[in-house]
Amino acid sequence: MKTLKFIVIAFITILFVSNSYAQTTAKTTASKTESIKIYGNCGMCKDRIEAAAKVAGVTNADWDKSTKMLTLVYNPAIVKSDDIQKKIAAVGHDTEKYKADTKIYNSLPGCCKYR
C-alpha cells in the first residue's frame, strides 16, 4: 500500500513539474522579429535608440544607421511594438507611428537632428 501511495505521489509530481516547465518554455520562446523605421543619423542615435528599445520582453534591438531600420526581437506576450516605439519617440526619435516631442527633439545633439 505504501508503494502504491508513493507511485501515485511521484506521478502527480512529475505531471505538475512537466506542465509548469511547458508553460514557462512557451512564454520564453514565443518571440517575434520586426523591422521598424526609426529616424536618426549617427552612432549616438544608435546608442540612444537601442537603449530605449531594450525594455522588458525585448531580447535584441539593433538599429542600422544607413537604412534607418531597427530590427527588434521581442516577446509580444510581454511587450507590444507600439510601446517600444513610444519609448523611442520619448527619447527624441521619430518612428513609423510616433513623432518625438519637439522640445525633446530640439535637445538632441546637433549631429542627431534629422528633421
C-alpha positions in Angstrom: 0.0 0.0 0.0 2.9 2.4 0.8 4.4 1.6 -2.5 1.2 2.4 -4.4 0.9 5.7 -2.5 4.5 6.6 -3.3 4.0 5.9 -7.0 0.8 8.0 -7.2 2.5 11.0 -5.5 5.6 10.6 -7.7 3.3 10.5 -10.8 1.4 13.6 -9.8 4.6 15.5 -9.0 6.0 14.6 -12.4 2.9 15.8 -14.2 2.9 19.1 -12.2 6.6 19.8 -12.9 6.3 19.0 -16.6 3.2 21.2 -17.0 4.9 24.1 -15.3 8.0 23.7 -17.5 6.0 23.6 -20.7 4.2 26.9 -19.7 7.5 28.6 -18.9 9.1 27.4 -22.1 6.2 28.6 -24.2 6.4 32.1 -22.8 10.2 32.4 -23.3 10.3 31.0 -26.8 7.4 32.9 -28.3 9.5 35.7 -29.8 8.7 37.9 -32.8 11.1 39.7 -35.1 10.1 43.0 -36.6 11.7 45.8 -38.5 10.7 49.4 -37.8 11.8 52.7 -39.5 13.4 54.9 -36.9 14.9 58.3 -37.8 18.4 59.2 -36.6 21.9 60.0 -38.0 24.8 58.8 -36.0 26.4 56.4 -33.5 24.9 58.4 -30.6 21.5 58.0 -32.2 22.1 54.2 -32.4 23.1 54.0 -28.8 20.0 56.1 -27.7 17.6 54.2 -29.9 18.8 50.7 -28.9 18.9 51.7 -25.2 15.3 53.0 -25.3 14.1 49.8 -27.2 15.6 47.4 -24.6 12.6 47.2 -22.3 11.3 44.0 -20.6 10.4 41.5 -23.2 12.9 42.7 -25.8 15.8 40.2 -26.4 17.5 42.1 -29.2 17.4 45.6 -30.7 19.7 46.6 -33.5 19.4 49.9 -35.4 21.1 50.3 -38.8 22.3 53.9 -39.4 22.3 53.5 -43.2 18.9 52.0 -43.6 17.3 53.7 -40.5 15.7 50.4 -39.7 15.5 48.9 -36.2 15.4 45.1 -36.0 13.6 44.0 -32.9 13.3 40.6 -31.4 10.7 40.6 -28.6 8.0 38.6 -26.9 4.6 40.0 -27.8 3.1 38.4 -24.7 5.2 40.8 -22.6 5.6 44.0 -24.7 3.9 45.5 -27.7 5.6 47.1 -30.7 3.7 50.3 -30.1 5.0 50.5 -26.5 8.6 50.2 -27.8 8.0 52.8 -30.4 6.6 55.2 -27.8 9.8 54.7 -25.7 11.9 55.5 -28.7 9.9 58.6 -29.5 10.2 59.7 -25.9 14.0 60.0 -26.3 13.7 62.2 -29.4 13.5 59.8 -32.4 10.5 59.6 -34.8 9.2 56.2 -35.6 6.8 54.9 -38.2 3.8 55.6 -35.9 5.0 58.2 -33.3 6.7 61.6 -33.7 9.1 62.7 -31.0 8.1 65.7 -28.9 9.6 68.9 -30.4 11.1 70.0 -27.1 12.9 66.6 -26.7 13.9 66.6 -30.3 15.4 70.1 -30.0 17.5 68.9 -27.0 19.3 66.3 -29.1 22.9 67.0 -30.1 23.3 68.7 -33.5 24.6 65.6 -35.2 21.4 63.7 -34.2 19.0 66.1 -35.7 17.3 64.7 -38.8 14.3 67.0 -39.4 
